[in-house]
């Protein structure tokens, strides 16, 4: 039997409204939509395994975003900055031709 997550998600009405808007936004990046859906399903009490099956994601990914939201709320759903040298060219100039 899968163990339940120690990170229980209880949303405020404001958080729920923002997450629902993110999850339904067709122009939003895919990762933002998926993260919002993970948190919404977690708030409904679904296990990481069930959320993963429903969204076709590995359980570890679901667990990661559930924990990040639990610890940092909505701010935890954004990407962390990555180490490394900054890009020398803007995305518009990388195209070639």
Backbone as ProteinMPNN parsed JSONL, in Angstrom:
{"seq_chain_A": "XXXXXXXXXXXXXXXXXXXXXXXXXXXXXXXXXXXXXXXXXXXXXXXXXXXXXXXXXXXXXXXXXXXXXXXXXXXXXXXXXXXXXXXXXXXXXXXXX", "coords_chain_A": {"N_chain_A": [[0.842, -1.186, 0.0], [0.625, 2.206, -0.915], [2.36, 4.792, 0.774], [1.007, 7.645, 2.441], [1.384, 11.112, 1.629], [3.414, 13.268, 3.597], [2.934, 15.889, 3.307], [0.388, 17.681, 3.527], [-2.052, 19.424, 1.748], [-3.733, 22.383, 2.103], [-5.725, 24.756, 0.779], [-6.069, 28.316, 0.554], [-8.868, 30.434, -0.259], [-8.078, 32.356, -2.075], [-5.643, 31.302, -3.084], [-6.622, 28.98, -4.28], [-8.255, 30.06, -6.294], [-6.316, 31.394, -7.889], [-4.698, 29.211, -8.674], [-6.544, 27.633, -10.093], [-7.067, 29.351, -12.217], [-4.521, 29.413, -13.408], [-4.286, 26.72, -14.168], [-6.149, 26.489, -16.169], [-5.386, 28.141, -18.177], [-4.701, 28.562, -21.46], [-2.612, 29.766, -22.785], [-0.51, 29.72, -21.088], [2.741, 28.545, -20.022], [3.468, 25.056, -20.352], [4.599, 23.738, -18.091], [3.766, 25.358, -15.967], [1.001, 25.027, -15.952], [0.777, 22.262, -15.389], [1.981, 22.122, -12.832], [0.179, 23.658, -11.338], [-2.104, 22.046, -11.589], [-1.233, 19.748, -10.241], [-1.061, 20.658, -7.579], [-3.728, 21.424, -7.113], [-5.06, 18.938, -7.322], [-3.793, 17.604, -5.235], [-4.765, 19.068, -3.103], [-7.333, 18.172, -3.084], [-7.039, 15.814, -1.845], [-5.915, 13.613, -3.093], [-3.576, 10.947, -3.614], [0.013, 10.959, -4.262], [0.641, 9.004, -6.157], [-1.836, 8.599, -7.461], [-2.308, 11.142, -8.518], [-0.114, 11.346, -10.238], [-0.727, 9.263, -12.03], [-3.092, 10.247, -13.138], [-2.22, 12.605, -14.4], [-0.25, 11.675, -15.998], [2.448, 11.556, -15.07], [5.621, 10.966, -13.424], [5.688, 9.691, -10.059], [7.628, 10.863, -8.442], [7.995, 13.437, -9.476], [5.526, 14.611, -8.958], [5.583, 14.497, -6.177], [7.74, 16.214, -5.645], [6.756, 18.803, -6.444], [4.529, 19.035, -4.859], [5.679, 19.121, -2.309], [7.274, 21.452, -2.574], [5.26, 23.393, -2.893], [3.963, 23.136, -0.429], [5.958, 24.04, 1.316], [6.628, 26.661, 0.382], [4.383, 27.849, -0.638], [2.568, 29.578, -3.227], [4.804, 30.827, -4.364], [6.662, 28.805, -4.447], [6.144, 27.376, -6.728], [7.358, 28.472, -8.896], [10.238, 28.481, -11.097], [13.489, 27.796, -9.82], [16.444, 29.83, -9.754], [19.159, 28.991, -11.875], [22.494, 27.72, -11.67], [25.424, 28.928, -13.376], [26.872, 30.398, -16.333], [25.57, 33.487, -17.505], [23.327, 33.85, -20.309], [24.649, 34.808, -23.472], [23.42, 35.771, -25.673], [20.25, 37.001, -26.686], [17.089, 35.218, -26.7], [15.783, 35.787, -29.137], [17.83, 36.278, -30.924], [19.153, 33.911, -31.316], [18.29, 32.168, -33.263], [19.514, 31.65, -35.855], [20.153, 31.659, -39.466]], "CA_chain_A": [[0.0, 0.0, 0.0], [1.459, 3.391, -0.963], [2.229, 5.635, 1.954], [0.467, 8.958, 2.121], [2.365, 12.188, 1.686], [3.384, 14.05, 4.835], [2.668, 17.275, 2.937], [-1.043, 17.87, 3.311], [-2.28, 20.729, 1.126], [-4.983, 23.089, 2.362], [-5.645, 26.008, 0.028], [-6.948, 29.441, 0.857], [-9.718, 30.705, -1.417], [-7.259, 33.124, -3.021], [-4.728, 30.364, -3.736], [-7.42, 28.099, -5.142], [-8.663, 30.842, -7.461], [-5.134, 31.606, -8.735], [-4.278, 27.923, -9.248], [-7.536, 27.24, -11.109], [-6.835, 30.203, -13.394], [-3.286, 28.928, -14.042], [-4.518, 25.393, -14.738], [-7.044, 26.58, -17.328], [-4.87, 29.133, -19.112], [-4.145, 27.887, -22.632], [-1.398, 30.423, -23.25], [0.531, 29.568, -20.066], [3.689, 27.457, -20.29], [2.99, 23.729, -19.938], [5.026, 23.405, -16.735], [2.94, 26.106, -15.013], [-0.312, 24.376, -15.915], [0.933, 20.978, -14.705], [2.235, 22.367, -11.412], [-1.085, 24.093, -10.74], [-2.986, 20.881, -11.504], [-0.719, 18.884, -9.182], [-1.441, 21.214, -6.277], [-5.187, 21.345, -6.986], [-5.424, 17.552, -7.046], [-3.295, 17.299, -3.892], [-5.687, 19.708, -2.16], [-8.536, 17.331, -3.032], [-6.726, 14.646, -1.033], [-5.401, 12.498, -3.885], [-2.188, 10.55, -3.333], [0.961, 11.28, -5.335], [0.502, 7.99, -7.205], [-3.062, 8.856, -8.235], [-2.096, 12.379, -9.284], [0.803, 10.986, -11.309], [-1.453, 8.471, -13.027], [-4.067, 11.108, -13.805], [-1.535, 13.595, -15.234], [0.793, 10.96, -16.735], [3.726, 12.037, -14.55], [6.203, 10.1, -12.4], [5.334, 10.037, -8.681], [8.667, 11.717, -7.88], [7.734, 14.81, -9.924], [4.369, 15.061, -8.185], [6.059, 14.679, -4.803], [8.593, 17.408, -5.623], [5.976, 20.036, -6.511], [3.667, 19.064, -3.677], [6.531, 19.565, -1.204], [7.646, 22.859, -2.799], [4.111, 24.238, -2.586], [3.751, 23.052, 1.011], [6.978, 24.834, 1.997], [6.729, 28.06, -0.055], [3.093, 28.24, -1.213], [2.587, 29.863, -4.671], [6.166, 31.176, -4.791], [7.398, 27.565, -4.648], [5.844, 26.783, -8.028], [8.188, 29.061, -9.959], [11.549, 27.855, -11.239], [14.616, 28.377, -9.099], [17.506, 30.235, -10.67], [20.127, 27.92, -12.083], [23.865, 28.213, -11.728], [26.034, 28.921, -14.703], [27.123, 31.675, -16.968], [24.374, 34.037, -18.153], [23.29, 33.758, -21.768], [25.287, 35.943, -24.149], [22.523, 36.231, -26.728], [18.838, 36.908, -26.33], [16.454, 34.131, -27.443], [15.425, 36.196, -30.487], [19.024, 36.284, -31.784], [19.755, 32.58, -31.387], [17.667, 31.383, -34.302], [20.283, 31.305, -37.042], [19.764, 32.27, -40.742]], "C_chain_A": [[0.884, 1.246, 0.0], [1.264, 4.242, 0.283], [1.728, 7.003, 1.541], [1.549, 10.017, 2.308], [2.273, 12.911, 3.033], [3.038, 15.521, 4.577], [1.204, 17.444, 2.544], [-1.277, 19.295, 2.806], [-3.677, 21.23, 1.462], [-4.856, 24.462, 1.724], [-6.543, 27.08, 0.616], [-7.804, 29.668, -0.394], [-8.937, 31.459, -2.493], [-6.301, 32.207, -3.789], [-5.479, 29.461, -4.706], [-7.825, 28.823, -6.427], [-7.491, 31.04, -8.426], [-4.694, 30.31, -9.417], [-5.249, 27.449, -10.322], [-7.356, 28.065, -12.376], [-5.588, 29.744, -14.144], [-3.523, 27.614, -14.772], [-5.357, 25.449, -16.015], [-6.543, 27.538, -18.404], [-4.154, 28.445, -20.274], [-2.839, 28.502, -23.107], [-0.253, 30.313, -22.239], [1.501, 28.461, -20.465], [3.17, 26.147, -19.686], [3.351, 23.423, -18.49], [4.198, 24.143, -15.685], [1.569, 25.458, -14.839], [-0.24, 23.073, -15.128], [1.14, 21.174, -13.212], [0.965, 22.794, -10.694], [-2.034, 22.906, -10.58], [-2.546, 19.921, -10.402], [-1.2, 19.375, -7.823], [-2.959, 21.135, -6.075], [-5.645, 19.924, -6.661], [-4.954, 17.118, -5.659], [-4.226, 17.887, -2.839], [-6.995, 18.929, -2.038], [-8.293, 16.043, -2.254], [-6.211, 13.45, -1.811], [-3.95, 12.208, -3.512], [-1.301, 10.937, -4.508], [0.856, 10.29, -6.48], [-0.719, 8.246, -8.08], [-2.929, 10.116, -9.079], [-1.188, 12.093, -10.478], [0.118, 10.211, -12.421], [-2.419, 9.351, -13.821], [-3.4, 12.09, -14.774], [-0.411, 12.996, -16.076], [2.184, 11.5, -16.381], [4.298, 11.021, -13.564], [5.837, 10.605, -10.997], [6.35, 11.006, -8.077], [8.464, 13.192, -8.262], [6.571, 15.394, -9.134], [4.796, 15.378, -6.755], [6.887, 15.96, -4.673], [7.761, 18.681, -5.567], [5.004, 20.153, -5.351], [4.465, 19.611, -2.481], [6.899, 21.047, -1.36], [6.48, 23.79, -2.497], [3.859, 24.269, -1.081], [4.707, 23.991, 1.755], [6.927, 26.324, 1.652], [5.448, 28.623, -0.67], [3.25, 28.567, -2.709], [3.985, 30.204, -5.185], [6.993, 29.925, -5.076], [7.163, 26.924, -6.005], [6.65, 27.398, -9.172], [9.549, 28.379, -9.973], [12.578, 28.574, -10.383], [15.65, 28.821, -10.124], [18.548, 29.123, -10.731], [21.527, 28.497, -12.148], [24.391, 28.191, -13.161], [26.186, 30.325, -15.249], [25.838, 32.194, -17.604], [24.468, 33.919, -19.672], [23.907, 35.004, -22.388], [24.384, 36.533, -25.224], [21.088, 36.097, -26.256], [18.21, 35.775, -27.148], [16.087, 34.505, -28.872], [16.616, 36.118, -31.44], [19.657, 34.917, -31.94], [19.341, 31.792, -32.612], [18.529, 30.951, -35.471], [19.72, 32.01, -38.262], [19.673, 33.761, -40.633]], "O_chain_A": [[1.798, 1.349, 0.818], [0.148, 4.393, 0.781], [1.989, 7.464, 0.43], [2.505, 9.822, 3.058], [1.177, 13.138, 3.545], [2.87, 16.299, 5.516], [0.846, 17.358, 1.37], [-0.756, 20.255, 3.375], [-4.676, 20.584, 1.145], [-3.976, 25.242, 2.09], [-7.633, 26.796, 1.11], [-7.49, 29.147, -1.464], [-9.124, 31.218, -3.685], [-6.166, 32.329, -5.007], [-5.018, 29.212, -5.82], [-7.744, 28.256, -7.517], [-7.647, 30.875, -9.636], [-4.356, 30.312, -10.601], [-4.826, 26.921, -11.35], [-7.479, 27.542, -13.483], [-5.589, 29.688, -15.374], [-3.014, 27.417, -15.875], [-5.277, 24.547, -16.849], [-7.202, 27.725, -19.426], [-3.114, 27.816, -20.079], [-2.041, 27.832, -23.762], [0.857, 30.768, -22.514], [1.117, 27.533, -21.176], [2.519, 26.145, -18.641], [2.523, 22.909, -17.738], [3.952, 23.596, -14.61], [1.05, 25.355, -13.728], [-1.102, 22.806, -14.29], [0.536, 20.465, -12.407], [0.697, 22.35, -9.578], [-2.695, 22.775, -9.55], [-3.383, 19.346, -9.706], [-1.69, 18.59, -7.012], [-3.42, 20.812, -4.98], [-6.521, 19.731, -5.817], [-5.639, 16.351, -4.984], [-4.452, 17.272, -1.797], [-7.682, 19.012, -1.02], [-9.222, 15.268, -2.026], [-6.079, 12.366, -1.243], [-3.197, 13.109, -3.141], [-1.787, 11.208, -5.606], [0.967, 10.672, -7.644], [-0.645, 8.123, -9.303], [-3.384, 10.154, -10.222], [-1.457, 12.54, -11.592], [0.348, 10.464, -13.603], [-2.542, 9.206, -15.038], [-3.943, 12.376, -15.841], [0.295, 13.716, -16.781], [2.979, 11.847, -17.254], [3.538, 10.288, -12.931], [5.696, 11.809, -10.783], [5.98, 11.875, -7.287], [8.732, 14.086, -7.46], [6.628, 16.542, -8.692], [4.413, 16.407, -6.197], [6.744, 16.699, -3.699], [8.023, 19.552, -4.737], [4.692, 21.259, -4.91], [3.975, 20.461, -1.737], [6.842, 21.807, -0.393], [6.673, 24.857, -1.914], [3.572, 25.329, -0.525], [4.31, 24.657, 2.711], [7.156, 27.165, 2.521], [5.438, 29.75, -1.165], [4.008, 27.881, -3.395], [4.309, 29.895, -6.332], [7.933, 29.98, -5.868], [7.903, 26.022, -6.398], [6.62, 26.891, -10.293], [9.962, 27.775, -8.983], [12.546, 29.797, -10.239], [15.729, 28.268, -11.221], [18.779, 28.412, -9.753], [21.73, 29.617, -12.618], [23.848, 27.508, -14.031], [25.686, 31.297, -14.683], [25.086, 31.412, -18.186], [25.561, 33.892, -20.238], [23.714, 36.116, -21.895], [24.574, 37.678, -25.635], [20.756, 35.177, -25.509], [18.751, 35.406, -28.19], [16.076, 33.637, -29.745], [16.431, 35.914, -32.639], [20.645, 34.795, -32.664], [20.007, 30.817, -32.959], [18.246, 29.898, -36.041], [18.875, 32.892, -38.11], [19.357, 34.434, -41.615]]}, "name": "protein", "num_of_chains": 1, "seq": "XXXXXXXXXXXXXXXXXXXXXXXXXXXXXXXXXXXXXXXXXXXXXXXXXXXXXXXXXXXXXXXXXXXXXXXXXXXXXXXXXXXXXXXXXXXXXXXXX"}
